[in-house]
């Protein structure tokens, strides 16, 4: 008796999606305390096997990976009182330069490097509206207005570049790249604050448990189906 592998393929595909879901949720939980981190979702789709006239039993549906969108909803603001901590209240992203590329981030935990350049937690320069790095003489007497203008000793030094996109792609390290046209940002900058991650840890833990149960279910079904196929083969031989 021939073994029908298609149901096993369907269950294996579902198990793979469950594993991807586990990885996504685990990544969200790992970044629950990362300033400006945005939650990731795993979107799935169903794909049917092409029509096979006369063999309707072969028309099965596979769960397939579709996309991992970034949820760009606002996180709560946390007061730090550090003069170089900036939080975006509203839309938009800071721009930082990594080698020859420009990345987006909501993590406003900045500092000065040895040259007086304003950099992020990974020592990548923060850009102004002219696409240039921002130089400050020290961390003293710095004031940032709601539109992102940076003053030191009452002298305008630069203005933070805040750009807005309706959808972005994750790069890693709380960096993003745009995946939609740029739009006007409505925002306020709060100095001495950081934006918390928008991950709800309780909800994420519930999602993690459900994903684990889902993966276990697919694994158990695959074992049960394999046993049935083996029994059927033994009966056919008899």
N, C-alpha and C positions, 0 to 999 in steps of 0.2 A: 504494500500500500504506500503510495507516494505521500511524503510529508508536505503539508501545506504551511509554508513559512510566512505567508503574508500576514496572518494575525500576529505572529511574533514580531515582524517588522513594525507593525502599527504600535504595539506595546513598547517596543524598544524606542521608537520615535517619541512616544509620550514620556518615557522615562528620561530621555535626553533633555526634553523640554523642562521636566521637573528639576533636573540637575542644574540647568541654566538658571531656572528660577531661584534655586537655593543659592547659587553664586551671586546673583543680583541682590537678593535680600541680605546676604551676609556682608556684601560690600556696603550696603546702606547702613547696616548696624555698626560696621567698623568705623564709619565716618559720622556717627551721631554727634560727636563732640568736635567735629572739624568745622571751623567758622566758614559760613557761606556755602557749605556743601548742599547740593541739590539732589533730591531723591531720584533714583532710576526705577523705571518700570520695565517689565518684560512683556511685550505684546506678542501674541501668538495668532496664527491663522490656521484654517483647515484647508487641506489640499486633497482633492479627490483623485483617485486613480482614473486615467482616461477611460472613457466608455468602452466597454468590451461587449458588443452585441451578442446575446445568447448566453452570456455568463454573468448574470446579474449578481451572483454571489461574490464575484471578484471586485465589485465596486466598493472599495473600502475608502475610509477617510483618514488621512494622516495629520496629526498636529505638527505644525511647522513654525519655526522661528520667523518673526516678521521684523521687529525693531525693538530697540531699547531707548525709548524717549526719556528726556530729562524733564522732571517736574520743576518748573521755575517759580513756583509760588514763594511768597515772602516768608522768611524765617523770622522768629522773634529777635529783638535787639537786646544785647547784654552790655551793661555798663562796665568799662574797664578803667576809665580815667587815664589811659595812656594817650599822649598827644599824637602818636602816629597810628592809632587804631581808628579806622574809618569804616562806617557801616552805611550801606545804601538802603534807604527806606523808600521802596518803590521799585521802579523798573531800571534795567540797565546792568552793565558789568564794567568793572575796572579793566583796563588794558595793560598787559605786561609784555615785555619783549623777552623771548627765549631764543637765543642765537639770532637767526634771521627771520623768525616768525613772531607773529603777534597773537597772544592767547587772551582769552577772557576769563575773569574770575570774579567771585563775590567775596572772596576772603580778603578783607581789608586789614589784616594784621601785618603792618608794614614796619620797616626800620631803616636806619641809615647804614650803608656800608662804609668801608674805610676811606672812600673818596667823597663821602657826603651825598651819594646818590640814594634816592628813595627806592628801596627794593622790597620784594615780598618775602615770604618765609623761605623760599627757595633761592633767594638772592638774585631774582630776576628783576630788572629795572621796571618801575611803574612809569607809564607814559602820560604826558599831558595832552591837551587838545591839539597840539602841533605835531604829535607823534615823537616828541623828544623826551629824554630822561629828565627827571626833576632833581635839582641840586639844592641842598640846604646846608647851612653852615654848622648847625647843631640841632638838637632836639628842643632847644629852649625857645620860648616866645613864638611858638607856632600856633596859628589860628586858621581853621578851615571853615569857610562859610557853607551854607546849605547847597550852593550851586557847585561846590567843589573847588572854589578858589582858595589857594594856599597863600597865607601871609606870614611873613617872619619879620618881627620888629616893625609891624604895621606897613611893610612893603610887600606888594604883590609879587610873588615869585613865579607861580604857575597856576594852571587850572587842571584838575584831574580830568582825564578823558573818560567819560561815561557813555558807552554805546549800548544800544538796545536791539535785541533780536527776539522774535516770538518763539523761536525754537533753536536749540543748540545741540551739539554733539559732545559727549564726554571724551576727554583726552587722557585724564588721570591727574592725580595730585590737585584735585579741585580746579582744573583748567578745562575750558570748553572752547569749541570753535563754532562759528555761526553756521546754521543750516537753513537760514531764511533771509530775506532782504532786511536791511537795517531800517529801523523805525525810530521815531522820536521818543526819547525816554522822559518819563515823568518821575522825578525822584527828589529826595533831599539827602544830603550827606550829614551824618552825625559823627562829630569828632569825639573820641573817647568811648566809642561803642564798637562792638562787633556783632555781626548778624549770625545767629545760631543756625545750625543745620535745620532744614525743614523736614527731617525724618522724625516721625513719631515712634519712639523706641518700643512702646507697648504694642502698637499696631504692627510694627515690623516683626516683633517676636511672635505674634499670632500668625502672621504670614509665613514666618520661617517654619513653625510647627506644621501648618497646613501643607507647605511644600514638601516637608519631610514625609508626611503621611502619604502624600500623592506619589512620591518616588517609591516608598515602600509598597504601595498598592500595585504599581506597575510591575515591580520586581516579583511580588507574590503571584500576580496573574501570569507572568511569563513562565515562572516555575510550574504553575498548575497546568498551563497550556502545553508545556514541554512534556510533562508527565502523561497528559492525555494522548499526545501524539505518539509517545513511546508505547503506551498500552495499545493504541490502535494498530501500530506496526506489528506488535507481537501477535495480536489477534489475526491480522492479515496473513502472517506467516503460518499460523496454526491452520 
